[in-house]
Structure formats: C-alpha cells, structure tokens
Amino acid sequence: MARRRVLRKREGRVTYEGGKRIVIPHGEPVYLGTQVRDYSPKGLSHSREVKAILKEMEEDAKHLPPRTIQARCYALFMGILHSSKMPKTEKRKAIKMLNDFRRKHGWKPYELQIPL
C-alpha cells in the first residue's frame, strides 16, 4: 500500500502532485489536508479505512459547504453497502461510525431499508 498526502485542488493556485509543480487553472481555491492515509486497492475492505475517510471529511467540513460533505457521506454509505470485500460485522461498524459522524454534524443517520 502506498501512503500519500491528501491534496485538494482548486482554481488559480499551485499544487504539487507526484513531485511535479502544477498550476490549477480552473476549479476552486487550493487547500492541503493534513491527513495521511494508506491507499489500498479499489473498494473498502475494513472499517479502519472508513475511519480514515471520516477524519478527512471532518477536516474538509471546515472548508467546504455542508451539502458537499453530505454528498460525500452518501457516497461513502453506498460504498460501504456495495463493498463485497467487507464482512458484515465490519459493515455494521463502518455504518455506525458514519452515523455518529452525521449525528455530530446535526444530520439524520442513515437507516438500512433491508438487512445486510
């Protein structure tokens, strides 16, 4: 697994990616995340990965509108549900962490329509 510093790209700023200097002509302003996490193969396989993503989203919540964070929460929820590599016990832990994050921000938790 490779470890990468999390970069957020936005308009008219300079960022570094893969050791190269890049000027971002379009998009939103740049800010750098302080979280560093492992990038594993595609898909979620453990609740620890969800915890790392939630830490990133917590930091992003300071800079991005709530609507964007809620959209990311939904995408993460769908990723948890559709992950074939994650056991059911890990899915339950991950959904609980995600719902705790949502409650902390004053949003309703997700409810499962059908059992896992």
PyMOL commands that set and color helices and strands:
alter all, ss='L'
color gray80, all
select helices_A, chain A and resi 47-60+66-82+88-104
alter helices_A, ss='H'
color red, helices_A
select strands_A, chain A and resi 2-8+13-17+20-24+31-39
alter strands_A, ss='S'
color yellow, strands_A
deselect
rebuild
show_as cartoon
